[in-house]
Amino acid sequence: MARIDGRGNLDLRPVKIERGFMKFAEGSCLVAMGDTQVICTATVEERVPGWMKGQGSGWVTAEYSMLPRSGRDRNQRETMKPAGRTMEIQRLIGRSLRAIIDMNALGERTIVLDCDVLGADGGTRCASITGAYVALVEAIATLQKRGNLRRSPLIDSVAAVSVGVVGGIEMLDLCYEEDSRAAVDMNIVATGSGKYIEVQGTAETTPYDRARLNRLLDVAQVGIDVLFTRQKEAVAGLV
């Protein structure tokens, strides 16, 4: 079936990653997947949460937010307490980035990854993870240049992409309109070594079987491989 923007079923939206987007952050990038745009920044703090003090180990955490007109309607700023969806997404981002870091090599410091959505047209959590990795790599490179790290704590790379079933067809990288009518909606977080960090899959209308799950994972891998290439291009010269 024809897609809204004319893409093939196994095509990503146009992907752009602009590293060094924020002047004062230790690491940053603007990542765009079609009309979804996210600013990802990495901030280094020379401290760890209280429960980690004295262990010689570091920490990586994340925060996520959407600007009021990042979507089709104005969403309220979450000034007091993050909403449930926001908490879910920022925990996912944090888990995804911690999985590819050697916390002992990082030392007793924290890297905070802020993912702020400028444009939301589907796949914001996946774009955030993909961009946050680039910001993290730049922040680690900054620490190494300062002489604060003896070796890189990076042990792998990570990227994420959405897949789904629309009109009975498996599709890669759903935009908002496709996502809103998908029978199955799935987010895949994978490492450069071919392992999965998270597979979030929901049957919105019709349950799916193992064969369809396997096909969706194959579709996701097509996009993940492209995203790894874009990330490598973005961090060229840093690692």
C-alpha positions in Angstrom: 0.0 0.0 0.0 1.1 3.6 -0.6 2.4 5.4 2.4 1.4 9.0 3.2 4.8 10.4 2.3 5.5 8.1 -0.6 8.2 6.0 1.2 8.6 2.3 0.7 7.5 0.0 3.6 11.2 -0.5 4.6 12.3 3.1 4.3 13.2 5.5 7.1 12.1 9.1 7.0 15.0 11.4 6.1 17.5 11.3 9.0 19.7 14.2 10.0 22.0 14.4 13.1 23.7 17.7 13.8 26.3 17.3 16.5 27.4 20.1 18.8 24.1 21.9 18.5 24.2 23.4 22.1 27.2 25.6 22.7 27.7 25.1 26.4 26.8 21.4 26.8 29.5 18.8 27.1 27.7 16.9 24.4 24.7 17.7 22.2 22.9 17.1 18.9 19.8 17.9 17.0 18.3 14.8 15.6 15.6 14.8 12.9 13.6 11.9 11.6 11.2 13.4 9.1 9.2 16.1 11.0 10.2 14.6 14.4 13.0 16.8 15.8 14.6 16.4 19.2 17.4 18.4 20.9 19.6 16.0 22.9 22.1 17.4 25.4 24.5 15.6 27.7 25.6 17.3 31.0 28.4 16.0 33.1 28.0 16.4 36.9 31.0 15.5 39.2 28.7 13.7 41.6 26.4 10.7 41.8 23.1 10.1 43.5 23.4 9.7 47.3 22.8 6.0 47.2 25.9 5.5 44.9 28.4 7.6 46.8 31.7 6.0 47.6 31.3 3.1 45.3 33.6 4.5 42.5 30.8 3.9 40.0 29.1 6.5 37.7 25.5 7.0 36.6 23.6 7.9 33.4 20.1 9.3 33.6 17.7 11.0 31.3 14.9 13.6 31.2 12.4 14.0 28.4 9.9 16.8 27.5 7.8 18.1 24.6 7.5 21.7 23.9 3.9 23.0 24.0 3.5 23.2 20.2 5.7 20.3 19.2 2.6 18.5 18.2 -0.7 19.4 16.4 -2.2 20.7 19.6 -0.7 22.6 22.5 0.3 20.4 25.4 0.6 21.8 28.9 4.1 22.3 30.3 4.9 19.8 33.0 6.1 22.3 35.5 5.4 20.4 38.7 5.6 16.6 38.1 6.2 14.7 34.8 3.1 12.9 33.5 3.1 9.1 33.3 4.0 9.0 29.6 6.9 11.3 30.2 8.2 9.2 33.1 7.9 6.1 31.0 9.9 7.6 28.1 12.7 9.1 30.2 13.2 5.9 32.1 13.4 4.0 28.7 16.0 6.5 27.5 18.0 6.2 30.7 17.9 2.3 30.6 18.9 2.3 26.9 22.0 4.4 27.5 23.1 2.8 30.7 23.2 -0.6 28.9 26.1 0.5 26.8 28.2 2.2 29.5 30.8 0.7 31.8 29.8 2.6 35.0 33.1 1.8 36.8 35.1 3.3 33.9 32.9 6.4 34.0 34.0 7.0 37.6 32.0 8.7 40.3 30.2 11.2 38.1 26.7 11.5 36.4 25.9 12.2 32.8 22.4 13.7 32.4 20.8 13.4 29.0 18.0 15.9 28.3 15.8 15.2 25.3 13.5 18.1 24.3 11.1 17.5 21.5 10.8 20.4 19.0 8.6 18.5 16.6 6.5 15.4 17.3 5.4 13.4 14.3 5.8 9.9 15.7 8.8 8.1 17.1 9.9 10.8 19.5 11.3 8.2 22.1 13.2 6.4 19.3 14.7 9.6 18.0 15.6 10.7 21.5 17.5 7.4 22.2 19.3 7.6 18.8 20.3 11.3 19.4 21.1 10.8 23.1 23.8 8.3 22.1 25.5 10.9 19.9 25.4 13.5 22.7 26.8 10.9 25.2 29.7 10.1 22.9 30.5 13.7 22.5 30.4 14.2 26.3 32.7 11.3 26.9 35.1 12.7 24.3 35.0 16.0 26.2 35.9 14.3 29.4 38.8 12.5 27.7 40.1 15.8 26.3 40.0 17.3 29.8 42.0 14.3 31.1 39.1 13.2 33.4 38.9 9.7 31.9 41.6 7.1 31.6 39.6 5.1 29.1 36.3 5.4 27.4 33.4 3.8 29.3 31.5 3.1 26.0 31.1 -0.6 25.5 28.6 -0.6 22.6 26.4 1.7 20.6 22.6 2.0 20.7 19.8 3.2 18.4 16.0 2.8 18.3 13.3 2.8 15.7 9.5 2.2 15.5 7.8 -0.4 13.4 4.2 -1.3 13.0 1.4 -3.0 11.1 -0.8 -0.6 9.1 -3.4 -2.0 6.7 -2.0 -5.5 7.3 1.5 -4.4 6.1 4.7 -4.3 8.3 6.2 -0.8 8.0 9.3 0.9 9.3 9.5 4.2 11.2 5.8 5.2 11.5 4.8 8.9 11.3 2.0 10.1 13.5 -0.8 9.4 11.1 0.4 5.9 10.5 1.0 5.3 14.2 -2.5 6.5 15.1 -4.1 3.8 12.9 -1.6 1.0 13.4 -3.0 -2.5 14.3 0.4 -3.2 15.9 2.8 -0.6 17.3 6.3 -1.4 18.3 9.5 0.3 19.5 12.8 -1.5 19.2 16.0 -0.5 21.0 19.1 -2.4 19.8 22.8 -2.3 20.2 25.5 -2.2 17.6 26.5 -5.7 18.6 23.1 -7.0 17.5 21.5 -7.4 21.0 18.1 -6.0 22.1 17.7 -3.6 25.1 14.0 -3.2 24.8 11.2 -4.5 22.6 7.9 -2.6 23.3 5.2 -4.2 21.2 1.4 -3.6 21.5 -1.5 -5.0 19.5 -3.8 -2.0 19.3 -6.6 -4.0 17.6 -5.6 -7.5 16.5 -3.1 -9.7 18.4 0.0 -10.8 16.5 1.7 -14.1 16.3 5.4 -15.1 16.5 5.9 -15.1 12.8 4.7 -11.4 12.6 6.9 -10.5 15.6 9.9 -12.0 13.8 9.1 -10.1 10.6 8.7 -6.8 12.6 12.1 -7.4 14.2 13.6 -7.9 10.7 12.0 -4.7 9.5 13.3 -2.8 12.5 16.9 -4.1 11.9 16.9 -2.5 8.4 16.3 0.9 10.0 18.6 0.3 13.0 21.5 -0.4 10.6 20.9 2.9 8.8 20.7 4.8 12.1 24.0 3.3 13.2 25.6 4.5 10.0 24.2 8.0 10.6 25.5 8.0 14.2 29.0 6.9 13.1 29.0 9.8 10.6 27.9 12.2 13.3 30.6 11.2 15.8 33.4 10.7 13.3 36.7 12.0 14.8 35.5 11.6 18.4 35.9 7.8 18.7 
